[in-house]
């Protein structure tokens, strides 16, 4: 019963045909500095591996680059942080529900972690409360995590991503890898101080899911039977499209969005947090790849 | 102003309200795209301004749609104005039957003068003129040739007033021995109406005489009146010299009255020629009233206003829809 995980993995597999299969693995492996000096074995170099890990002598003997592997001192714990409030049931920029993108992202990173033997946990919640799933290894645990994130609908309580970050800050003392998946509004609900404190304690990868463009022309009637009217998941207020599409409103909205993006990026950057973007589930794997890449470079 | 199909209004309004309610309901629980953070858009002052304008436009559109609906319904309900009109009846035959004895000249002139005026407004009525003394002569038969009528009436008036140069006018009225043979004269005048009464035209005879008979008429006045009654003729008798004294029967005036009333007509003693005008007009009025057609209800559609309003509202609606769509 690992339906969601299976779906995530098959999407990853499709992606892996386009880029090198091990690329993601390599990127993930080099994010963490928790390496011991106890040599374990050698394996073939995969693009994305740290160049300094190449065993040049062994490579010279072997004829192709080899990577030194060490026995990990300790397992890196990966804590997925997700918003499971009603906001995530809303549309993303690409048109699918944001929670689908969240499931994909958490699944990709979770399975990468499991591949590396790192246990994975989840902190999720909404305005009514924050829950945690224990940090454990195994596909069944990851599937459970993904199901929790997938179980979001219009019935869910409103979102409060700041609460979840506060919960993490208060609860987890040990250094972990935080993988935060949130929509564009999440950063605005936290303070820079909170982010700094979190960053001081943990490694943080932040994936922002793009919100739907409210001024975009309505798509043609689609067979899934969705209407074309936009309605807020929280306030139930409708967006009047002809009004939203008028040039003045459009310009003001674009300007506001640009400013919002800039201030969010700046805040995360000042806090030392690496941010990636995904507007649809197809963009998740490249987004995580570049997120890992820039995190390795930056941090 | 009334509505022919008034029930269309409530039915149409109910139907319109039902459709509107259905649309609103459908709009309320229709499938929609769930999005988050709409306040990022809806809180923009530009959006609020545009929304206000949009709402105003929609309100005007809804208003004109309602006006269009109501006006169309009003037009469909057929607003009509009903008037009851009594069509004037012009199918009358009038025979002037004038005693030309010397004592009657001024009264005859007055009667002819009145009919000269009346004939100008005739439209379908036929008028004829006969005169009699000891025998009857026809000046012109029943005709609707009003030019001829006018000419002949003018000539008659001139003759009755004793004007010069028309001595031949009275030719033929003194053929028989005697004078003022009223019964014969009236019988002859009655023959001026063609055939028996078929009911299609009213027949009235204006008889001006003083009923002083000298001679032996073939018909007595009563016989002549019976003849006229048989032909469906009403006799209106004008007597400019009513010298009856008391209520003894058999006097001239009383006989004439009896003869006239036996045909359904009336008897008018005339005190002066000047009174003739009003009497003749009154006779004409009663004759006209007796021959009035059945009142008819004429229904006229008054749909110009609602249709014009509907057109206006429709144009406004189309124009605004175009603006909203843009």
Interface residues (C-beta under 8 A of the other chain):
Chain A: X86 X87 X89 X90 X91 X97 X98 X154 X159 X183 X184 X185 X211 X212 X214 X215 X225 X226 X227 X228 X229 X230 X231 X232 X233 X234 X235 X237 X238 X239 X240 X242 X243 X244 X246 X248 X249 X251 X252 X253 X256 X257 X260
Chain B: X27 X30 X31 X32 X33 X34 X35 X36 X37 X38 X39 X40 X41 X42 X44 X45 X46 X47 X50 X51 X54 X324 X325
